Amino acid sequence: MFNQSSKPEKLEEESAKKRKLWLSLSYFRSYVSVIYISAFLNRFVGFLPFRVESSKFVYSKLYFVFSTISIIIYLLCTLYCLYIINFINADKADVSFTLHSNFLMSFGPMIFISAYVKSRLVIQAINRILNVSYVVSPEIFREIVKNFFIKDTLLFIPLLIFLPRIFERDHIFRFMCWYTFIGPIMLIILYMNNVYVLNICFKYINDSLVKVKEILINDEPHLLRRVYHMQKNPMLLTELRTLKKQHLEMSEVVQLLNDSLSTQIESVLSLYFVDVTFNIYKFVALYSGTFEIESFLSVLCYAIFYTAHIIVIVLIIEITKGQIRKIGSNIHQVLVHTFDEQVTTELELFSLQVLQKGATFVMKGLVIDATFLTISCGITTFLLILIQFLFIEPC
């Protein structure tokens, strides 16, 4: 009797454990679950007023009110900080500190306002990426969510370390500086995660083209058979047309992502360049004057922090662009191994589409790639020289 009564309880416990395990593993198996954390962080800072409804991101009027109130409070606090910097503490503070603070308090509102204005377009871009991400298997989403978590944590930890310093002195000003960098990091995380999902989607097209090529190579002896042509070619044509349609949708999504987030990303990178330049200037000033190990480490950490952000952005975009460029070469490899006129015509149309829809990640006409790092170093050097000339006392 005891064994019979305890058996159902054990079965229920085992089924409950299996259910919990299944839920924990199945949660991060779609684009919505993977991107939700970064989207939630953007909603928290007032950039993305959305709610999830029927596994889609929907514009929310309630969160729009929250975003409006957040932006207004941020702008009022920024104006207060500018007043303190330029009028109250103008005589007490160093000239480089005043100039640096003015730059920070100018770029911050630019980023927050542009993100607030383009929030609807960003939600539309996210939904378009959701539509094309159906080609990605749940197992791949479970793998990339680990990479997202590690990357986002490493990018976010330095600002959490800086948080206790807010309570030392000048609480409002220090908090506004900290919050001014929190918003851009949220945008960067959202942008990079979406670009990486697009990278996985383009990789699916490349893998599918490789499979088509393998089919043609392995079945080459049968291509002269009429029955084989009638049975096999419609399947290949359907596959190629599906891939061509998916590529077209993904290319349009890249353009939409550029339209919705390019202004914000451009402002964020400009903020990084300005802050890196002033930190380099501080480093030079420390080296030529009284050396303080604490100030030196602070300047070094800031420089590494921003440089790492820029490198990660460019690296993810370069990886995605590599997948996009690879599609054209894979199409030509398939074209070499087929002699069927219909398949050849479909491949030529696909190749022409790849040339016409060359997906690139741009911000206001400036292409984001490895060359961007070289241009950034040149701009930083120019700004550093300009700042040094500004602080030279006239004879």
Secondary structure, DSSP 8 states (H G I E B T S, - for coil): -HHHHHHHHHHHHHHHHHHHHHHHHHTTSSHHHHHHHHHHHHHHTTS--EEEETTEEEE-HHHHHHHHHHHHHHHHHHHHHHHIIIIISTTTS-HHHHHHHHHHHHHHHHHHHHHHHTHHHHHHHHHHHHHHGGGS-HHHHHHHHHHHHHHHHHHHHHHHHHGGGGGTS-HHHHHHHHHHHHHHHHHHHHHHHHHHHHHHHHHHHHHHHHHHHHHHHHTGGGTT-HHHHHHHHHHHHHHHHHHHHHHHHHHHHHHHHHHHHHHHHHHHHHHHHHHHHHHHHHHHHHHHS---HHHHHHHHHHHHHHHHHHHHHHHHHHHHHHHHHHHHHHHHHHHHT---HHHHHHHHHHHHHHHHT----EETTEE-SHHHHHHHHHHHHHHHHHHHHHT----
